[in-house]
């Protein structure tokens, strides 16, 4: 888990493959400063940006920046950051090239700067997301997406013949002007500046929406699973403009410019937010979430099997799997606290629940993981002032 303090990056947790980027492969429960591997070429580039370097590997590239990193993302066993200068750095497992490191190294314990091979221009990046054994990065100038790693279910989006990139980035054709890209376990969704959504990968549970004629021509069958190895357009409602996207393990959430919320995909733990899992196990049709607790939504997030939103009034609502307390502690007699459909029942909420915070706290930022949620809070006095 990465932590930012005074523009320095710290990390703690599981680290068997160097995914924390702290210079070792040992787990740690103490926030430890991340380290960055500086090559001669990278040193020259950093010096041109008026960095003062005193050693080849120093604690933080960020310590000389005026702003925090643009993006931080963690995958199965690798991590990525984009600095305020638009540089992409990755650390961790690289056996499939998911860390974008052009070497024979199977894993790296320090962050390495990622470059696109065979391209002379220096690219600036604006977004990155890490999947289980793949990564996707969006470059700044044209909004192109580059894939790194392995994707036998179509996660790379580069066609059926490209299932592994090695230590190079491969550009996804057919999408540009991308603002954001997010991924689940085996599916990917991106959003461009026009408010259009595209997706690729597995559509086993409808997480890429219902098939249409055009999409069927690009689909491939693997047992009972429909796969897309290239981007397909999803959510075709011409009257709605999408402004944000989020993915759980097997479900997708969209936010429109009107502050409306749409969900589709797996509902095994109630993560779609509108019906009991025994009634709706999964859905390939985007459905608007109408609930008395939800006003205009301003921010959306997904855990592995739950959904989280923040409304305009800063109310935090959450629903889905709750066996590890991911949805917080609520009234145990609430009729929505029910068991999901599986061999071993799991506590869940299948309708939105207000996560009640102690008085004097306001939400600043939100993060999520496989079975956990993180909320950055601002402490306020009783008179409402910070």
SULFEN-V340634 format. One record per residue. SS is DSSP state (alpha for helix, beta for strand, coil for the rest). Layout:
# SULFEN-V340634
ss=SS
ss=SS
This chain:
# SULFEN-V340634
ss=coil
ss=beta
ss=beta
ss=beta
ss=beta
ss=coil
ss=coil
ss=beta
ss=beta
ss=beta
ss=beta
ss=beta
ss=beta
ss=coil
ss=coil
ss=coil
ss=coil
ss=coil
ss=coil
ss=coil
ss=coil
ss=coil
ss=coil
ss=coil
ss=coil
ss=coil
ss=coil
ss=beta
ss=beta
ss=beta
ss=beta
ss=beta
ss=beta
ss=coil
ss=coil
ss=beta
ss=beta
ss=coil
ss=coil
ss=alpha
ss=alpha
ss=alpha
ss=alpha
ss=alpha
ss=alpha
ss=alpha
ss=alpha
ss=alpha
ss=coil
ss=coil
ss=coil
ss=coil
ss=coil
ss=coil
ss=coil
ss=coil
ss=beta
ss=beta
ss=coil
ss=coil
ss=alpha
ss=alpha
ss=alpha
ss=alpha
ss=coil
ss=coil
ss=coil
ss=coil
ss=coil
ss=coil
ss=beta
ss=beta
ss=beta
ss=beta
ss=coil
ss=coil
ss=coil
ss=beta
ss=beta
ss=beta
ss=beta
ss=beta
ss=coil
ss=coil
ss=coil
ss=coil
ss=coil
ss=beta
ss=beta
ss=beta
ss=beta
ss=beta
ss=beta
ss=coil
ss=coil
ss=coil
ss=coil
ss=coil
ss=coil
ss=coil
ss=coil
ss=coil
ss=coil
ss=coil
ss=coil
ss=coil
ss=beta
ss=beta
ss=beta
ss=beta
ss=beta
ss=beta
ss=beta
ss=coil
ss=coil
ss=coil
ss=coil
ss=coil
ss=coil
ss=coil
ss=coil
ss=coil
ss=coil
ss=coil
ss=beta
ss=beta
ss=beta
ss=beta
ss=beta
ss=beta
ss=coil
ss=coil
ss=coil
ss=beta
ss=beta
ss=beta
ss=beta
ss=beta
ss=beta
ss=coil
ss=coil
ss=coil
ss=coil
ss=coil
ss=beta
ss=beta
ss=beta
ss=beta
ss=beta
ss=beta
ss=coil
ss=coil
ss=coil
ss=coil
ss=coil
ss=coil
ss=coil
ss=coil
ss=coil
ss=coil
ss=coil
ss=coil
ss=coil
ss=beta
ss=coil
ss=coil
ss=coil
ss=coil
ss=coil
ss=beta
ss=beta
ss=coil
ss=coil
ss=coil
ss=coil
ss=coil
ss=coil
ss=beta
ss=beta
ss=beta
ss=beta
ss=beta
ss=beta
ss=coil
ss=coil
ss=coil
ss=beta
ss=beta
ss=beta
ss=beta
ss=beta
ss=beta
ss=coil
ss=coil
ss=coil
ss=coil
ss=beta
ss=beta
ss=beta
ss=beta
ss=beta
ss=beta
ss=coil
ss=coil
ss=coil
ss=coil
ss=coil
ss=coil
ss=coil
ss=coil
ss=coil
ss=coil
ss=alpha
ss=alpha
ss=alpha
ss=alpha
ss=coil
ss=coil
ss=beta
ss=beta
ss=beta
ss=beta
ss=coil
ss=coil
ss=beta
ss=beta
ss=beta
ss=beta
ss=beta
ss=beta
ss=beta
ss=beta
ss=beta
ss=beta
ss=coil
ss=coil
ss=coil
ss=coil
ss=coil
ss=coil
ss=coil
ss=beta
ss=beta
ss=beta
ss=beta
ss=beta
ss=beta
ss=coil
ss=coil
ss=coil
ss=beta
ss=beta
ss=beta
ss=beta
ss=beta
ss=beta
ss=coil
ss=coil
ss=coil
ss=coil
ss=beta
ss=beta
ss=beta
ss=beta
ss=beta
ss=beta
ss=coil
ss=coil
ss=coil
ss=coil
ss=coil
ss=coil
ss=coil
ss=coil
ss=coil
ss=coil
ss=coil
ss=coil
ss=coil
ss=coil
ss=coil
ss=beta
ss=beta
ss=beta
ss=beta
ss=beta
ss=beta
ss=beta
ss=coil
ss=coil
ss=coil
ss=coil
ss=coil
ss=coil
ss=coil
ss=coil
ss=beta
ss=beta
ss=beta
ss=beta
ss=beta
ss=beta
ss=coil
ss=coil
ss=coil
ss=beta
ss=beta
ss=beta
ss=beta
ss=beta
ss=beta
ss=coil
ss=coil
ss=coil
ss=coil
ss=beta
ss=beta
ss=beta
ss=beta
ss=beta
ss=beta
ss=coil
ss=coil
ss=coil
ss=coil
ss=coil
ss=coil
ss=coil
ss=coil
ss=coil
ss=coil
ss=coil
ss=coil
ss=coil
ss=coil
ss=coil
ss=beta
ss=beta
ss=beta
ss=coil
ss=coil
ss=coil
ss=coil
ss=coil
ss=coil
ss=coil
ss=beta
ss=beta
ss=beta
ss=beta
ss=beta
ss=beta
ss=beta
ss=beta
ss=coil
ss=coil
ss=coil
ss=coil
ss=coil
ss=coil
ss=beta
ss=beta
ss=beta
ss=beta
ss=beta
ss=beta
ss=beta
ss=beta
ss=coil
ss=coil
ss=coil
ss=coil
ss=beta
ss=beta
ss=beta
ss=beta
ss=beta
ss=beta
ss=beta
ss=coil
ss=coil
ss=coil
ss=coil
ss=coil
ss=coil
ss=coil
